[in-house]
Amino acid sequence: MQNNQTRKLTLTAIITAINVVLSQMIYIPLGPIKAFPVQHFVNVLCAVFVGPWYGLAQAFLTSVIRLIFGTATPFAFPGSMIGVLLAGLIYQRSRKVGFAVIGEVIGTGIIGSLATIPLIYMMNLDFSKFYVIAPLFLASTVVGSLTAYGLLIALTRRNLLK
């Protein structure tokens, strides 16, 4: 048991570092948020490789590090964290990669974007920003999640995903 936890913790740390670095290279600045398809790509991978709780830790740590570096906004937290948690929980039950993708898209694109409403009010932004943020969350998560799906399917076909 200890070995599995160590493996998951190590993999989570490596994935977090990769996510922070790749997010510097691949992002789309859009109004009050920055869209990070890499985050959603990584979230689906975490859901499959390490599960919902380590994935949640990865999303939180990545958001904190990017916020410290000034490459993210507070909107990074709700989408990434809810998305990976839902993707991980659904994958844990189904063991189907497609369901992890659906969990990420619903968790980030729908629930995560709704969770930005309190942030919009706390940051004294005009509520109309929500109508910009919600479709961007959804578009970003669809792109990143489908990319992860492609990779995971390729790994599955080569019997490398076990």
N, CA, C and O of each residue as an XYZ file, in Angstrom:
648
protein
N       0.827     -1.201      0.000
C       0.000      0.000      0.000
C       0.869      1.262      0.000
O       0.589      2.217     -0.725
N       1.906      1.258      0.805
C       2.797      2.411      0.900
C       3.433      2.714     -0.449
O       3.564      3.879     -0.827
N       3.828      1.674     -1.176
C       4.465      1.857     -2.470
C       3.521      2.516     -3.472
O       3.942      3.378     -4.245
N       2.239      2.114     -3.466
C       1.255      2.697     -4.377
C       1.027      4.177     -4.062
O       0.906      4.997     -4.973
N       0.970      4.512     -2.784
C       0.784      5.913     -2.393
C       1.992      6.754     -2.789
O       1.838      7.885     -3.250
N       3.173      6.216     -2.615
C       4.394      6.919     -3.006
C       4.416      7.139     -4.513
O       4.786      8.214     -4.984
N       4.020      6.119     -5.264
C       3.976      6.228     -6.721
C       2.991      7.311     -7.144
O       3.297      8.130     -8.010
N       1.805      7.315     -6.534
C       0.793      8.318     -6.879
C       1.246      9.719     -6.493
O       1.026     10.669     -7.244
N       1.872      9.856     -5.338
C       2.355     11.169     -4.897
C       3.449     11.687     -5.829
O       3.460     12.862     -6.196
N       4.361     10.802     -6.204
C       5.437     11.186     -7.121
C       4.884     11.566     -8.486
O       5.283     12.578     -9.063
N       3.973     10.760     -8.999
C       3.369     11.052    -10.295
C       2.588     12.361    -10.255
O       2.617     13.128    -11.217
N       1.892     12.620     -9.153
C       1.154     13.879     -8.997
C       2.105     15.072     -9.027
O       1.808     16.083     -9.665
N       3.233     14.966     -8.351
C       4.211     16.056     -8.338
C       4.784     16.298     -9.730
O       4.941     17.444    -10.151
N       5.092     15.226    -10.436
C       5.642     15.354    -11.791
C       4.607     15.977    -12.719
O       4.929     16.873    -13.499
N       3.368     15.506    -12.638
C       2.310     16.037    -13.493
C       2.048     17.507    -13.174
O       1.802     18.305    -14.078
N       2.101     17.867    -11.896
C       1.923     19.271    -11.507
C       3.006     20.137    -12.142
O       2.713     21.197    -12.695
N       4.252     19.687    -12.062
C       5.359     20.449    -12.649
C       5.194     20.577    -14.164
O       5.390     21.656    -14.723
N       4.836     19.488    -14.821
C       4.625     19.521    -16.268
C       3.499     20.494    -16.614
O       3.602     21.261    -17.572
N       2.432     20.454    -15.831
C       1.289     21.329    -16.069
C       1.674     22.802    -15.941
O       1.294     23.621    -16.779
N       2.423     23.135    -14.901
C       2.834     24.530    -14.694
C       3.696     25.000    -15.862
O       3.514     26.112    -16.359
N       4.625     24.167    -16.299
C       5.524     24.551    -17.391
C       4.758     24.669    -18.711
O       4.899     25.665    -19.421
N       3.952     23.663    -19.041
C       3.220     23.702    -20.308
C       2.187     24.823    -20.335
O       1.881     25.365    -21.397
N       1.653     25.167    -19.175
C       0.669     26.248    -19.119
C       1.285     27.593    -19.465
O       0.580     28.512    -19.884
N       2.593     27.715    -19.292
C       3.271     28.950    -19.664
C       3.337     29.094    -21.176
O       3.410     30.202    -21.707
N       3.310     27.961    -21.859
C       3.471     27.961    -23.307
C       2.152     27.946    -24.062
O       2.038     28.527    -25.142
N       1.157     27.279    -23.489
C      -0.103     27.085    -24.207
C      -1.248     27.624    -23.368
O      -1.756     26.935    -22.483
N      -1.650     28.847    -23.643
C      -2.814     29.418    -22.977
C      -3.417     30.481    -23.880
O      -2.778     30.996    -24.797
N      -4.671     30.787    -23.583
C      -5.387     31.772    -24.402
C      -5.920     32.856    -23.468
O      -6.865     32.600    -22.722
N      -5.338     34.069    -23.486
C      -5.851     35.138    -22.630
C      -7.165     35.683    -23.198
O      -7.221     36.160    -24.332
N      -8.196     35.600    -22.397
C      -9.522     36.024    -22.846
C     -10.200     36.811    -21.737
O     -10.764     36.227    -20.812
N     -10.148     38.115    -21.824
C     -10.807     38.962    -20.827
C     -10.249     38.719    -19.432
O      -9.034     38.739    -19.234
N     -11.134     38.491    -18.464
C     -10.682     38.350    -17.078
C     -10.094     36.976    -16.765
O      -9.634     36.756    -15.644
N     -10.097     36.049    -17.718
C      -9.538     34.726    -17.457
C      -8.491     34.397    -18.501
O      -8.360     35.066    -19.525
N      -7.755     33.349    -18.205
C      -6.849     32.767    -19.180
C      -7.295     31.324    -19.354
O      -7.405     30.582    -18.377
N      -7.547     30.931    -20.568
C      -7.974     29.565    -20.850
C      -6.736     28.683    -20.979
O      -5.821     28.987    -21.744
N      -6.720     27.599    -20.231
C      -5.587     26.675    -20.199
C      -6.045     25.279    -20.605
O      -6.359     24.473    -19.730
N      -6.096     24.961    -21.905
C      -6.490     23.611    -22.304
C      -5.581     22.536    -21.720
O      -6.012     21.401    -21.519
N      -4.317     22.891    -21.446
C      -3.379     21.938    -20.855
C      -3.885     21.475    -19.491
O      -3.720     20.307    -19.137
N      -4.499     22.372    -18.723
C      -5.021     21.993    -17.404
C      -6.046     20.875    -17.534
O      -6.054     19.942    -16.731
N      -6.890     20.962    -18.518
C      -7.943     19.962    -18.679
C      -7.372     18.660    -19.230
O      -7.832     17.572    -18.881
N      -6.378     18.780    -20.085
C      -5.639     17.607    -20.563
C      -5.039     16.861    -19.371
O      -5.191     15.646    -19.241
N      -4.364     17.599    -18.517
C      -3.728     17.021    -17.329
C      -4.776     16.483    -16.354
O      -4.568     15.435    -15.742
N      -5.891     17.182    -16.206
C      -6.938     16.714    -15.295
C      -7.447     15.334    -15.684
O      -7.632     14.475    -14.822
N      -7.673     15.116    -16.969
C      -8.146     13.804    -17.411
C      -7.072     12.747    -17.163
O      -7.373     11.639    -16.718
N      -5.825     13.094    -17.451
C      -4.738     12.147    -17.170
C      -4.672     11.810    -15.679
O      -4.509     10.647    -15.309
N      -4.799     12.826    -14.830
C      -4.776     12.589    -13.385
C      -5.950     11.731    -12.941
O      -5.790     10.847    -12.100
N      -7.107     11.977    -13.490
C      -8.290     11.192    -13.136
C      -8.035      9.706    -13.387
O      -8.451      8.851    -12.604
N      -7.350      9.415    -14.484
C      -7.080      8.029    -14.857
C      -5.866      7.462    -14.122
O      -5.913      6.331    -13.638
N      -4.784      8.228    -14.032
C      -3.543      7.708    -13.478
C      -3.485      7.689    -11.953
O      -2.974      6.730    -11.374
N      -3.995      8.722    -11.293
C      -3.822      8.817     -9.833
C      -5.127      8.934     -9.058
O      -5.115      8.845     -7.830
N      -6.239      9.130     -9.734
C      -7.521      9.184     -9.051
C      -7.945     10.594     -8.672
O      -7.219     11.561     -8.903
N      -9.142     10.694     -8.081
C      -9.733     12.013     -7.842
C      -9.015     12.853     -6.788
O      -8.921     14.070     -6.944
N      -8.516     12.248     -5.740
C      -7.982     13.042     -4.629
C      -6.587     13.572     -4.935
O      -6.284     14.727     -4.635
N      -5.741     12.745     -5.524
C      -4.426     13.240     -5.937
C      -4.591     14.224     -7.100
O      -3.851     15.203     -7.200
N      -5.560     13.959     -7.971
C      -5.864     14.889     -9.054
C      -6.316     16.238     -8.526
O      -5.941     17.283     -9.058
N      -7.126     16.208     -7.472
C      -7.577     17.448     -6.835
C      -6.387     18.216     -6.265
O      -6.313     19.438     -6.390
N      -5.459     17.496     -5.642
C      -4.250     18.137     -5.106
C      -3.439     18.766     -6.233
O      -2.930     19.878     -6.094
N      -3.322     18.051     -7.349
C      -2.591     18.572     -8.508
C      -3.227     19.852     -9.013
O      -2.522     20.827     -9.273
N      -4.544     19.869     -9.158
C      -5.237     21.050     -9.670
C      -5.070     22.234     -8.726
O      -4.855     23.362     -9.169
N      -5.168     21.973     -7.425
C      -4.996     23.041     -6.440
C      -3.575     23.592     -6.479
O      -3.379     24.806     -6.536
N      -2.588     22.704     -6.448
C      -1.186     23.147     -6.446
C      -0.838     23.894     -7.734
O      -0.151     24.915     -7.694
N      -1.306     23.394     -8.862
C      -1.044     24.068    -10.128
C      -1.645     25.467    -10.122
O      -0.998     26.422    -10.552
N      -2.871     25.595     -9.642
C      -3.526     26.908     -9.598
C      -2.788     27.861     -8.670
O      -2.619     29.036     -8.996
N      -2.349     27.368     -7.520
C      -1.607     28.211     -6.569
C      -0.287     28.674     -7.181
O       0.049     29.857     -7.123
N       0.453     27.748     -7.763
C       1.757     28.095     -8.361
C       1.577     29.098     -9.499
O       2.322     30.074     -9.593
N       0.595     28.861    -10.357
C       0.366     29.798    -11.461
C      -0.103     31.155    -10.948
O       0.241     32.185    -11.529
N      -0.873     31.171     -9.882
C      -1.320     32.442     -9.293
C      -0.122     33.198     -8.708
O      -0.020     34.415     -8.869
N       0.774     32.490     -8.038
C       1.980     33.109     -7.482
C       2.855     33.692     -8.593
O       3.408     34.782     -8.446
N       2.975     32.964     -9.700
C       3.779     33.437    -10.832
C       3.083     34.514    -11.640
O       3.696     35.123    -12.517
N       1.806     34.758    -11.356
C       1.069     35.783    -12.081
C       0.570     35.329    -13.441
O       0.219     36.151    -14.287
N       0.539     34.012    -13.652
C       0.086     33.500    -14.949
C      -1.330     32.949    -14.888
O      -1.803     32.351    -15.854
N      -2.003     33.142    -13.777
C      -3.384     32.668    -13.643
C      -4.182     33.706    -12.870
O      -3.636     34.649    -12.298
N      -5.476     33.500    -12.874
C      -6.379     34.337    -12.099
C      -7.079     33.432    -11.084
O      -6.955     32.210    -11.167
N      -7.804     34.004    -10.136
C      -8.541     33.156     -9.191
C      -9.561     32.233     -9.859
O     -10.028     31.277     -9.240
N      -9.907     32.511    -11.105
C     -10.841     31.652    -11.818
C     -10.236     30.283    -12.124
O     -10.952     29.374    -12.544
N      -8.934     30.126    -11.920
C      -8.281     28.837    -12.154
C      -8.750     27.781    -11.155
O      -8.777     26.594    -11.482
N      -9.113     28.186     -9.963
C      -9.451     27.221     -8.920
C     -10.748     26.453     -9.156
O     -10.719     25.223     -9.180
N     -11.879     27.125     -9.331
C     -13.121     26.340     -9.381
C     -13.192     25.371    -10.559
O     -13.599     24.220    -10.399
N     -12.802     25.832    -11.717
C     -12.909     24.959    -12.882
C     -12.005     23.748    -12.803
O     -12.455     22.615    -12.976
N     -10.739     23.983    -12.543
C      -9.791     22.866    -12.548
C     -10.064     21.874    -11.425
O      -9.976     20.663    -11.628
N     -10.390     22.375    -10.263
C     -10.567     21.489     -9.115
C     -11.863     20.680     -9.206
O     -11.866     19.481     -8.929
N     -12.934     21.314     -9.584
C     -14.206     20.593     -9.709
C     -14.131     19.605    -10.870
O     -14.627     18.483    -10.774
N     -13.511     20.029    -11.958
C     -13.397     19.166    -13.130
C     -12.634     17.887    -12.851
O     -13.107     16.801    -13.186
N     -11.468     17.993    -12.247
C     -10.671     16.791    -11.998
C     -11.318     15.897    -10.946
O     -11.231     14.672    -11.034
N     -11.958     16.493     -9.966
C     -12.623     15.689     -8.940
C     -13.758     14.867     -9.556
O     -13.860     13.665     -9.308
N     -14.603     15.510    -10.352
C     -15.706     14.793    -10.978
C     -15.190     13.753    -11.977
O     -15.699     12.633    -12.024
N     -14.193     14.114    -12.766
C     -13.614     13.165    -13.723
C     -13.036     11.953    -13.001
O     -13.234     10.814    -13.426
N     -12.322     12.205    -11.908
C     -11.713     11.110    -11.150
C     -12.743     10.203    -10.502
O     -12.602      8.980    -10.526
N     -13.775     10.794     -9.926
C     -14.816      9.992     -9.273
C     -15.575      9.140    -10.291
O     -15.869      7.973    -10.037
N     -15.887      9.729    -11.437
C     -16.600      8.981    -12.469
C     -15.716      7.879    -13.042
O     -16.183      6.761    -13.260
N     -14.449      8.183    -13.286
C     -13.540      7.166    -13.816
C     -13.339      6.034    -12.812
O     -13.271      4.864    -13.188
N     -13.245      6.389    -11.541
C     -13.047      5.392    -10.490
C     -14.176      4.363    -10.492
O     -13.942      3.177    -10.259
N     -15.384      4.816    -10.752
C     -16.547      3.916    -10.768
C     -16.676      3.152    -12.081
O     -17.026      1.971    -12.079
N     -16.400      3.806    -13.189
C     -16.674      3.203    -14.494
C     -15.466      2.505    -15.116
O     -15.620      1.523    -15.842
N     -14.269      3.008    -14.834
C     -13.030      2.543    -15.466
C     -13.064      2.727    -16.979
O     -12.439      1.967    -17.719
N     -13.798      3.740    -17.431
C     -13.871      4.057    -18.859
C     -13.331      5.466    -19.084
O     -13.793      6.425    -18.465
N     -12.355      5.580    -19.972
C     -11.700      6.849    -20.257
C     -12.705      7.893    -20.746
O     -12.613      9.062    -20.370
N     -13.639      7.493    -21.559
C     -14.638      8.420    -22.078
C     -15.449      9.078    -20.970
O     -15.809     10.251    -21.072
N     -15.735      8.326    -19.917
C     -16.484      8.898    -18.797
C     -15.645      9.898    -18.009
O     -16.183     10.857    -17.455
N     -14.332      9.683    -17.956
C     -13.456     10.669    -17.311
C     -13.504     11.986    -18.090
O     -13.534     13.064    -17.497
N     -13.512     11.891    -19.404
C     -13.600     13.085    -20.262
C     -14.923     13.802    -20.025
O     -14.953     15.023    -19.869
N     -16.005     13.052    -19.997
C     -17.317     13.650    -19.750
C     -17.357     14.317    -18.376
O     -17.909     15.407    -18.226
N     -16.771     13.658    -17.372
C     -16.716     14.241    -16.025
C     -15.952     15.547    -15.991
O     -16.359     16.493    -15.317
N     -14.839     15.604    -16.720
C     -14.045     16.833    -16.781
C     -14.819     17.951    -17.468
O     -14.809     19.092    -17.006
N     -15.486     17.626    -18.568
C     -16.230     18.644    -19.312
C     -17.406     19.165    -18.485
O     -17.638     20.373    -18.434
N     -18.133     18.283    -17.851
C     -19.259     18.713    -17.009
C     -18.751     19.454    -15.767
O     -19.282     20.499    -15.392
N     -17.708     18.889    -15.138
C     -17.172     19.487    -13.907
C     -16.604     20.870    -14.121
O     -16.833     21.771    -13.314
N     -15.869     21.048    -15.195
C     -15.266     22.354    -15.473
C     -16.199     23.248    -16.272
O     -16.472     24.386    -15.892
N     -16.684     22.712    -17.387
C     -17.451     23.527    -18.326
C     -18.782     24.003    -17.795
O     -19.235     25.093    -18.143
N     -19.420     23.200    -16.953
C     -20.739     23.587    -16.447
C     -20.668     23.963    -14.967
O     -20.930     25.108    -14.598
N     -20.316     22.997    -14.126
C     -20.310     23.258    -12.679
C     -19.234     24.281    -12.315
O     -19.486     25.202    -11.538
N     -18.028     24.117    -12.882
C     -16.933     25.050    -12.592
C     -17.239     26.472    -13.032
O     -16.926     27.433    -12.329
N     -17.857     26.597    -14.208
C     -18.185     27.957    -14.658
C     -19.262     28.576    -13.768
O     -19.225     29.779    -13.508
N     -20.214     27.779    -13.301
C     -21.216     28.304    -12.359
C     -20.578     28.695    -11.025
O     -21.024     29.630    -10.360
N     -19.535     27.970    -10.650
C     -18.840     28.278     -9.391
C     -18.053     29.582     -9.459
O     -17.583     30.073     -8.433
N     -17.904     30.146    -10.652
C     -17.209     31.435    -10.767
C     -18.107     32.613    -10.389
O     -17.621     33.724    -10.177
N     -19.395     32.375    -10.306
C     -20.315     33.477    -10.001
C     -19.957     34.183     -8.691
O     -19.905     35.413     -8.669
N     -19.707     33.448     -7.594
C     -19.287     34.157     -6.371
C     -17.985     34.938     -6.546
O     -17.827     36.019     -5.978
N     -17.052     34.393     -7.332
C     -15.796     35.113     -7.589
C     -16.046     36.406     -8.352
O     -15.423     37.431     -8.076
N     -16.947     36.352     -9.299
C     -17.277     37.547    -10.077
C     -17.777     38.652     -9.145
O     -17.387     39.813     -9.270
N     -18.640     38.269     -8.217
C     -19.165     39.258     -7.270
C     -18.080     39.739     -6.303
O     -18.005     40.933     -6.011
N     -17.232     38.819     -5.797
C     -16.177     39.209     -4.854
C     -15.134     40.110     -5.504
O     -14.532     40.950     -4.836
N     -14.921     39.937     -6.798
C     -13.939     40.748     -7.513
C     -14.568     42.023     -8.081
O     -13.913     42.772     -8.805
N     -15.817     42.260     -7.754
C     -16.557     43.437     -8.228
C     -16.548     43.572     -9.741
O     -16.438     44.672    -10.284
N     -16.666     42.427    -10.414
C     -16.762     42.448    -11.871
C     -18.228     42.522    -12.269
O     -19.116     42.123    -11.515
N     -18.456     43.026    -13.434
C     -19.806     43.068    -13.981
C     -20.272     41.631    -14.232
O     -19.521     40.828    -14.785
N     -21.498     41.303    -13.833
C     -22.005     39.944    -13.990
C     -22.020     39.496    -15.447
O     -22.011     38.296    -15.724
N     -22.042     40.420    -16.357
C     -22.032     40.041    -17.774
C     -20.747     39.280    -18.133
O     -20.695     38.596    -19.155
N     -19.711     39.401    -17.291
C     -18.467     38.645    -17.517
C     -18.732     37.144    -17.485
O     -18.035     36.371    -18.143
N     -19.744     36.732    -16.716
C     -20.076     35.313    -16.640
C     -20.433     34.766    -18.015
O     -20.095     33.629    -18.342
N     -21.111     35.571    -18.816
C     -21.518     35.123    -20.142
C     -20.335     34.998    -21.094
O     -20.442     34.390    -22.159
N     -19.210     35.578    -20.700
C     -17.962     35.403    -21.443
C     -17.205     34.209    -20.882
O     -16.678     33.393    -21.638
N     -17.151     34.104    -19.563
C     -16.365     33.067    -18.895
C     -16.923     31.669    -19.150
O     -16.163     30.750    -19.455
N     -18.227     31.498    -19.032
C     -18.825     30.164    -19.143
C     -18.517     29.480    -20.481
O     -18.081     28.329    -20.471
N     -18.721     30.129    -21.622
C     -18.391     29.450    -22.884
C     -16.889     29.196    -23.042
O     -16.483     28.221    -23.674
N     -16.066     30.081    -22.462
C     -14.617     29.881    -22.553
C     -14.170     28.683    -21.725
O     -13.318     27.909    -22.161
N     -14.742     28.527    -20.533
C     -14.452     27.347    -19.714
C     -14.814     26.090    -20.503
O     -14.041     25.134    -20.553
N     -15.981     26.102    -21.108
C     -16.457     24.932    -21.839
C     -15.564     24.636    -23.050
O     -15.189     23.485    -23.274
N     -15.227     25.648    -23.816
C     -14.373     25.440    -24.991
C     -12.993     24.936    -24.592
O     -12.461     24.017    -25.215
N     -12.419     25.527    -23.569
C     -11.093     25.125    -23.113
C     -11.085     23.680    -22.636
O     -10.175     22.916    -22.957
N     -12.100     23.312    -21.870
C     -12.131     21.956    -21.333
C     -12.405     20.915    -22.412
O     -11.889     19.800    -22.333
N     -13.199     21.256    -23.410
C     -13.458     20.307    -24.490
C     -12.166     20.036    -25.267
O     -11.849     18.883    -25.563
N     -11.425     21.090    -25.596
C     -10.169     20.923    -26.340
C      -9.168     20.075    -25.548
O      -8.631     19.098    -26.072
N      -8.920     20.443    -24.300
C      -7.951     19.712    -23.489
C      -8.379     18.283    -23.200
O      -7.560     17.365    -23.242
N      -9.658     18.093    -22.905
C     -10.162     16.757    -22.568
C     -10.123     15.813    -23.762
O      -9.770     14.643    -23.619
N     -10.482     16.313    -24.927
C     -10.442     15.462    -26.123
C      -9.005     15.102    -26.506
O      -8.753     14.009    -27.014
N      -8.080     16.002    -26.267
C      -6.665     15.698    -26.514
C      -6.199     14.586    -25.587
O      -5.513     13.660    -26.021
N      -6.564     14.672    -24.322
C      -6.219     13.614    -23.362
C      -6.874     12.297    -23.747
O      -6.261     11.236    -23.630
N      -8.109     12.364    -24.203
C      -8.823     11.161    -24.634
C      -8.047     10.463    -25.756
O      -7.874      9.245    -25.735
N      -7.590     11.233    -26.716
C      -6.818     10.659    -27.814
C      -5.563      9.954    -27.322
O      -5.255      8.844    -27.756
N      -4.846     10.598    -26.420
C      -3.633      9.989    -25.868
C      -3.963      8.723    -25.089
O      -3.300      7.700    -25.258
N      -4.976      8.783    -24.245
C      -5.326      7.620    -23.420
C      -5.836      6.452    -24.267
O      -5.572      5.294    -23.943
N      -6.552      6.740    -25.329
C      -7.008      5.670    -26.227
C      -5.805      5.027    -26.919
O      -5.744      3.806    -27.062
N      -4.853      5.851    -27.346
C      -3.636      5.313    -27.970
C      -2.869      4.436    -26.990
O      -2.373      3.374    -27.367
N      -2.767      4.864    -25.746
C      -2.092      4.055    -24.721
C      -2.845      2.753    -24.455
O      -2.231      1.705    -24.254
N      -4.161      2.825    -24.455
C      -4.981      1.631    -24.236
C      -4.796      0.627    -25.367
O      -4.671     -0.571    -25.113
N      -4.776      1.093    -26.599
C      -4.619      0.199    -27.752
C      -3.268     -0.501    -27.758
O      -3.129     -1.592    -28.311
N      -2.282      0.127    -27.146
C      -0.944     -0.470    -27.072
C      -0.732     -1.227    -25.750
O       0.382     -1.643    -25.432
N      -1.821     -1.395    -24.992
C      -1.779     -2.079    -23.691
C      -0.802     -1.446    -22.706
O      -0.166     -2.144    -21.915
N      -0.688     -0.130    -22.759
C       0.203      0.588    -21.850
C      -0.563      1.236    -20.695
O       0.049      1.800    -19.788
N      -1.877      1.162    -20.721
C      -2.693      1.784    -19.694
C      -3.260      0.700    -18.784
O      -4.372      0.216    -18.995
N      -2.491      0.329    -17.781
C      -2.936     -0.699    -16.847
C      -2.611     -0.287    -15.447
O      -2.906     -1.021    -14.504
